[in-house]
Amino acid sequence: MQPDPALGAVKTYRYLRLALVALVVLLFSAVTLEWVATGRGCLQGSISAYYYTPVQSVFVGVLVTMGVCLVALKGNTEVEDVLLNVAGMLAPGVAFVPTTEAGTCRSVPLAAMDVPSRVANNMQALFVAGALIGVTVAVIARRDAGSGGLGRWDRLGILGTAVLLGGGAVWFYAARRSFLDHAHGFAAVPMFVCIVGVVWLNGRDVRSSMRAGVAPARASRYVAAYRGISTLMLVSLVVTVVVSLATGSSEVVLWVEVVLIVLFAAFWLVQTAELWDRGLRRRAAARAPGRTAAS
């Protein structure tokens, strides 16, 4: 029996989404094991601070893999696709440039590590890979567009990739100390803002599909789930930023980050359930042609 290509595509979407949930489980498992190893008496000030503990390999691996999954996933709309791509491109930067707050306790002594050298190696490799991938995607998009030329979202995707990589490279080479001190936060916050936007768009688009008669009335439960998750995500993100800047309270920041990551996993579970047999959502109405370049 010959495999069904359409079914294969649906399964690919399904398992990519579930993989994102599995990555969250992997990260939390590593953090929990580190907490147990300290005698249940030590929590870092943020999830990012676990870079300086035995969790480091899992932390970096999870973010890099997450970035690949987000870029590989095709969004249900052009806007969602752009946001997924931007979040995916930022995720490795969050992993490769650690927070400057190393924490005060861990299960093993803090090993001497040359963070600037690690960042230099990893980020330059990321710039090279990103540039090669960006050029390849641009060439493919131009070929697929044919005589009609690139669509608006193709152009926006290519421009966004160039701005992220080019701006990051200029910052890295021109102001290395500033990059080491601030690039982690400058990548992490926009990454989560993009994810919040993706969740909110899903709620809006399901509602539009219901009004157009494309989605059944029972889909309202997904609208409620997407709106609830996006609202809680936005509140969590704002609280994290405000508390971090105003008080420096590490405990609050850690737990708000935990909530944010749990909501991230919840979103992918909800979308997996909604699109289990479809892969992508049917659109309520025809949209202007043009696909994003990075997916």
C-alpha positions in Angstrom: 0.0 0.0 0.0 1.4 3.3 -1.1 1.7 6.0 1.7 -0.7 8.9 1.4 1.3 12.2 1.0 -1.5 14.3 2.4 -1.7 12.1 5.5 2.1 12.2 5.8 1.9 16.0 5.8 -0.8 16.0 8.5 1.2 13.7 10.7 4.3 15.9 10.3 2.4 18.9 11.5 1.0 16.8 14.4 4.3 15.5 15.6 6.1 18.8 15.3 3.6 20.4 17.6 3.8 17.5 20.0 7.6 17.7 19.8 7.4 21.3 21.2 5.4 20.0 24.2 8.0 17.2 24.7 10.8 19.8 24.7 9.0 21.6 27.6 8.8 18.4 29.5 12.5 17.7 28.9 13.5 21.2 30.2 11.3 21.0 33.3 12.5 17.4 34.0 16.1 18.6 33.9 15.4 21.6 36.1 13.5 19.4 38.6 16.3 16.9 38.8 18.7 19.8 39.5 16.4 21.1 42.2 16.3 17.6 43.8 20.1 17.3 43.6 20.5 20.4 45.6 18.4 18.9 48.5 15.2 20.8 47.4 16.7 23.9 48.8 17.9 25.8 45.8 16.1 27.5 43.0 17.7 29.8 40.4 16.4 33.3 39.8 15.2 32.4 36.4 15.0 29.4 34.0 17.8 31.0 32.0 20.1 30.9 35.1 20.1 27.1 34.8 22.6 27.6 32.0 25.2 27.7 34.8 24.1 24.4 36.3 24.2 20.8 35.0 21.0 21.7 33.1 23.0 23.7 30.6 23.1 21.1 27.8 19.4 20.5 28.0 18.6 24.2 28.2 20.6 25.0 25.0 19.4 21.9 23.2 15.8 22.6 23.9 15.9 26.2 22.7 17.8 25.3 19.5 15.5 22.5 18.7 12.5 24.6 19.5 13.7 27.2 17.1 14.0 24.7 14.3 10.5 23.4 15.0 9.0 26.9 15.0 10.6 27.8 11.7 9.7 24.4 10.1 6.0 24.7 11.1 3.9 26.5 8.5 1.5 29.0 10.1 -2.2 28.9 9.4 -1.9 32.4 8.0 0.9 34.5 6.5 1.1 36.7 9.6 1.2 33.7 12.0 3.9 32.2 9.8 6.1 35.3 10.0 5.7 35.4 13.8 6.6 31.7 14.1 9.7 32.3 11.9 10.9 35.3 14.0 10.4 33.4 17.2 12.3 30.4 15.8 15.2 32.6 14.7 15.5 34.3 18.1 15.4 31.1 20.1 19.0 30.0 19.4 20.2 33.5 20.4 18.5 33.0 23.8 20.3 29.8 24.2 23.8 30.8 23.0 24.0 34.1 24.9 23.4 33.3 28.6 21.8 35.6 31.2 24.4 37.5 33.2 22.7 36.3 36.5 24.5 33.1 37.3 22.5 32.4 40.5 24.0 31.6 43.9 23.5 27.9 44.4 23.7 24.7 42.4 24.2 21.0 42.9 27.9 21.1 41.9 30.4 23.9 42.1 30.3 26.4 39.3 32.9 25.2 36.8 35.2 27.8 35.2 33.9 28.7 31.8 34.9 31.2 29.3 31.5 32.6 28.4 32.7 35.2 25.9 34.6 32.6 23.9 31.5 30.3 23.9 29.3 33.1 22.8 31.7 34.1 20.1 32.0 30.6 18.7 28.2 29.8 18.8 26.9 33.2 17.5 29.4 33.3 14.6 28.3 29.8 13.6 24.7 30.9 13.9 25.3 33.9 11.7 27.0 31.7 9.0 24.2 29.1 9.1 21.5 31.8 9.2 23.0 33.6 6.2 23.3 30.4 4.1 19.7 29.3 5.0 18.4 32.8 4.3 19.9 33.0 0.9 18.7 29.5 0.0 15.2 30.3 1.1 15.2 33.6 -0.8 16.3 31.8 -4.0 13.7 29.1 -3.6 11.0 31.7 -2.9 11.9 33.7 -6.0 11.9 30.6 -8.1 8.5 29.5 -6.8 7.0 32.9 -7.3 7.6 32.7 -11.1 6.8 35.7 -13.3 4.5 37.2 -10.7 7.3 38.2 -8.4 7.6 37.7 -4.7 4.5 38.3 -2.6 4.3 40.8 0.2 4.8 38.2 2.9 7.7 36.6 1.1 9.4 40.0 0.9 8.6 40.7 4.6 10.0 37.3 5.6 13.3 37.8 3.7 13.6 41.4 5.0 13.0 40.3 8.5 15.6 37.6 8.3 18.1 40.1 6.9 17.4 42.6 9.7 17.7 40.0 12.5 20.9 38.5 11.2 22.4 41.7 10.0 21.5 43.7 13.1 22.6 41.0 15.4 26.0 40.7 13.6 26.6 44.4 13.7 25.8 44.5 17.4 28.0 41.5 18.0 31.1 42.8 16.2 30.7 46.5 17.0 29.8 46.3 20.7 30.7 42.9 22.1 30.4 43.8 25.8 26.9 45.3 25.3 26.0 42.2 23.3 27.1 39.8 26.0 25.2 41.8 28.7 21.9 42.4 26.9 21.4 40.1 23.9 19.8 37.4 25.9 17.0 39.6 27.1 16.7 41.4 23.7 16.1 38.0 22.1 13.9 36.4 24.8 11.3 39.1 25.2 10.5 39.5 21.5 10.5 35.7 21.1 7.7 35.4 23.6 5.9 38.4 22.2 5.8 36.6 18.9 4.4 33.5 20.5 1.7 35.5 22.3 0.8 37.0 18.9 0.6 33.5 17.4 -1.8 32.3 20.1 -4.0 35.4 19.8 -4.2 35.0 16.0 -5.4 31.5 16.4 -8.3 32.6 18.5 -9.2 35.3 16.0 -8.9 33.0 13.0 -11.0 30.2 14.5 -13.7 32.8 15.3 -13.6 34.1 11.8 -13.9 30.5 10.4 -16.9 30.0 12.6 -18.6 33.1 11.4 -17.9 32.1 7.8 -19.4 28.7 8.3 -16.0 26.9 7.7 -15.7 25.8 11.4 -18.4 24.1 13.4 -20.0 25.8 16.5 -18.1 23.5 18.8 -14.9 25.2 17.7 -15.8 28.0 20.2 -14.0 26.0 22.8 -10.8 26.5 20.9 -11.5 30.2 20.7 -11.9 30.4 24.4 -8.7 28.4 25.0 -6.6 30.5 22.6 -7.9 33.8 24.0 -7.4 32.6 27.6 -3.8 31.4 26.9 -2.8 34.5 25.0 -4.2 36.8 27.8 -2.4 34.9 30.5 0.8 34.8 28.5 0.7 38.6 27.9 0.1 39.2 31.6 2.9 36.8 32.6 5.3 38.5 30.1 4.5 42.0 31.4 4.8 40.9 35.0 8.2 39.3 34.3 9.6 42.4 32.7 8.2 44.8 35.2 9.3 42.9 38.3 12.7 42.2 36.9 13.3 45.9 36.1 11.6 47.3 39.2 12.7 45.0 42.0 15.1 42.4 40.7 13.0 39.8 42.6 14.4 36.5 41.3 11.8 34.2 42.8 8.8 36.0 41.2 10.6 36.1 37.8 11.3 32.3 38.0 7.7 31.4 38.7 6.2 33.7 36.1 8.6 32.2 33.6 7.4 28.7 34.6 3.8 29.8 34.0 4.7 31.3 30.7 6.4 28.1 29.5 3.5 25.9 30.7 1.1 28.1 28.7 3.4 27.7 25.7 3.0 23.9 26.0 -0.7 24.2 26.6 -1.1 26.2 23.3 0.5 23.5 21.3 -1.6 20.8 22.9 -4.8 22.8 22.1 -3.7 23.4 18.5 -2.7 19.7 18.1 -6.2 18.7 19.2 -7.9 21.2 17.0 -6.0 20.3 13.9 -5.3 16.6 14.6 -6.7 15.4 11.2 -6.1 18.5 9.1 -2.6 19.8 9.8 -3.6 23.4 8.8 -6.8 25.2 9.4 -9.1 26.0 6.5 -9.3 29.7 5.8 -12.5 31.7 6.2 -11.9 33.6 3.0 -9.3 33.9 0.2 -6.3 36.0 1.0 -3.8 37.8 -1.1 -1.3 35.5 -2.6 2.2 35.1 -1.3 3.8 32.8 1.2 6.4 33.6 3.8 9.9 32.7 2.7 11.1 30.9 5.7 8.5 28.1 5.8 
